[in-house]
């Protein structure tokens, strides 16, 4: 990238209310991300039904998007698995959230997105030129996301600059629902 050219922007789309509203509002504001990544995970049935429709909406509005999937490399048990559901069934356990942990998000959402971005030529080019890739995260300004944001704020990375557009805009959960409607 030449000096002054902006770093690539990647939006994390979890197919939920907040990240969906974030992408709609970014498009409305003319700030289309360079890539939008959805981690393939079992979701609630209403969320799963949204995915093909919203991916079509993104295609129609010029929003590049990809689905990324966790690829296990080491297996304690057989058969090999790629999804959270398969991992739970194969290992005979519940998702980590059932035990108050959050490793499923790291393993099945963040890790495959990181892997995809690391192989993405615009990211490689940015890093080679001393830039950080901008990652957009859909945390709103309501109580639940204030907690999640407080846990993440100040997290630094040599590769990424994290931004939270919904928080920058002052959006609450209700604002997100209104944007989607």
C-alpha positions in Angstrom: 0.0 0.0 0.0 1.2 3.4 -0.7 1.7 5.9 2.1 -1.7 7.4 3.1 -3.8 4.6 1.7 -6.1 3.3 4.4 -5.7 -0.1 5.9 -8.1 -2.9 5.0 -11.3 -3.1 7.1 -12.8 -6.5 8.1 -16.2 -6.7 9.8 -17.0 -9.6 12.1 -20.6 -10.7 11.4 -22.0 -13.1 14.0 -25.4 -13.1 12.2 -27.0 -11.6 15.3 -28.8 -8.4 15.8 -25.8 -6.2 16.6 -23.4 -7.2 13.9 -26.3 -7.3 11.3 -27.3 -3.7 12.3 -23.7 -2.6 12.2 -23.3 -3.8 8.6 -26.6 -2.3 7.5 -25.6 1.1 9.0 -22.1 0.9 7.5 -23.7 0.5 4.1 -26.1 3.3 4.8 -23.2 5.6 5.7 -21.2 4.5 2.6 -18.5 2.8 4.7 -18.6 -0.7 3.2 -16.0 -3.0 4.8 -13.4 -4.6 2.5 -14.5 -8.0 3.8 -17.2 -9.4 6.2 -16.5 -12.7 7.8 -19.0 -15.1 9.3 -17.8 -18.0 11.3 -19.7 -21.2 10.5 -21.1 -22.3 13.9 -24.4 -23.8 14.9 -26.7 -21.0 15.6 -30.3 -20.6 16.8 -32.7 -21.6 14.0 -33.9 -18.1 13.4 -30.3 -16.9 13.0 -29.5 -19.8 10.7 -32.5 -18.8 8.5 -31.2 -15.2 8.3 -27.8 -16.1 7.0 -28.6 -16.8 3.3 -31.0 -13.9 3.0 -28.5 -11.4 4.6 -25.6 -12.7 2.5 -27.8 -12.1 -0.5 -28.5 -8.6 0.8 -24.7 -8.0 1.3 -24.1 -9.2 -2.3 -26.7 -6.9 -3.6 -25.1 -4.0 -1.7 -21.5 -4.7 -2.7 -20.4 -6.0 0.7 -17.8 -8.7 0.2 -18.5 -11.6 2.6 -17.1 -15.1 3.3 -18.0 -17.9 5.7 -15.0 -19.2 7.6 -14.8 -22.5 9.5 -12.7 -23.8 12.3 -10.5 -26.7 11.2 -9.4 -28.9 14.0 -5.8 -30.2 13.6 -5.5 -32.5 16.6 -8.3 -34.9 17.6 -8.6 -36.6 21.0 -11.5 -38.6 19.8 -12.7 -39.9 16.4 -14.4 -38.8 14.1 -12.7 -35.5 13.2 -15.0 -32.5 13.6 -15.2 -29.0 12.3 -18.3 -27.5 14.0 -19.0 -26.8 17.7 -21.9 -29.3 17.6 -19.7 -32.0 16.1 -17.0 -31.3 18.7 -19.5 -31.6 21.6 -21.0 -34.8 20.2 -17.6 -36.4 19.4 -16.1 -35.4 22.8 -19.2 -36.1 24.8 -19.4 -32.7 26.4 -21.3 -29.4 26.4 -20.0 -26.1 25.0 -17.6 -24.3 27.3 -20.3 -21.5 28.0 -22.2 -24.1 30.0 -19.3 -24.1 32.4 -18.9 -20.3 32.5 -16.1 -20.3 29.9 -15.9 -18.7 26.5 -13.3 -20.8 24.6 -15.9 -21.8 21.9 -16.0 -18.3 20.6 -12.3 -18.1 20.5 -11.9 -21.5 18.8 -14.9 -21.4 16.4 -15.3 -17.7 15.6 -12.1 -15.7 16.2 -9.5 -18.4 15.2 -10.9 -19.1 11.8 -11.4 -15.4 11.1 -7.7 -14.8 12.1 -6.6 -17.6 9.9 -8.6 -16.3 6.9 -7.3 -12.7 7.3 -3.7 -13.9 7.6 -3.9 -15.5 4.2 -5.8 -12.5 2.6 -3.4 -10.5 0.3 -4.7 -7.0 1.3 -3.9 -7.8 5.0 -0.5 -9.2 4.1 0.2 -6.1 2.1 -0.9 -3.8 4.9 1.2 -5.6 7.4 4.2 -5.5 5.1 3.8 -1.8 5.0 3.5 -1.3 8.8 -0.3 -0.9 8.9 -2.8 -2.8 11.0 -6.0 -4.4 9.6 -9.0 -2.7 11.1 -11.5 -5.2 12.7 -15.0 -4.0 13.3 -16.9 -5.6 16.2 -20.6 -5.1 16.8 -20.9 -4.3 20.5 -23.7 -1.9 21.3 -24.1 0.6 24.2 -26.5 -1.5 26.3 -25.7 -3.1 29.6 -24.8 -6.6 28.3 -22.4 -5.2 25.7 -20.9 -2.7 28.1 -19.6 -5.7 30.0 -18.2 -7.4 26.9 -16.7 -4.1 25.7 -15.1 -3.5 29.2 -13.5 -6.9 28.9 -12.1 -6.1 25.4 -11.2 -2.4 25.6 -7.5 -1.8 25.6 -6.8 -5.2 24.0 -3.8 -4.6 21.7 -2.5 -6.5 18.8 0.4 -6.1 16.5 -1.8 -7.0 13.5 -5.2 -5.5 14.3 -6.8 -2.2 15.3 -10.2 -3.0 16.9 -13.1 -0.6 16.4 -16.6 -0.7 17.7 -18.9 1.3 15.3 -22.1 0.7 17.2 -20.5 2.2 20.3 -19.1 5.1 18.3 -22.6 5.9 17.1 -24.2 5.5 20.5 -26.4 2.6 19.3 -28.3 0.6 21.9 -29.9 -2.8 21.2 -33.2 -1.0 20.4 -31.4 1.2 17.8 -30.0 -2.0 16.3 -33.4 -3.6 16.1 -34.8 -0.4 14.5 -32.0 -0.3 11.8 -32.8 -3.9 10.9 -36.5 -3.3 10.7 
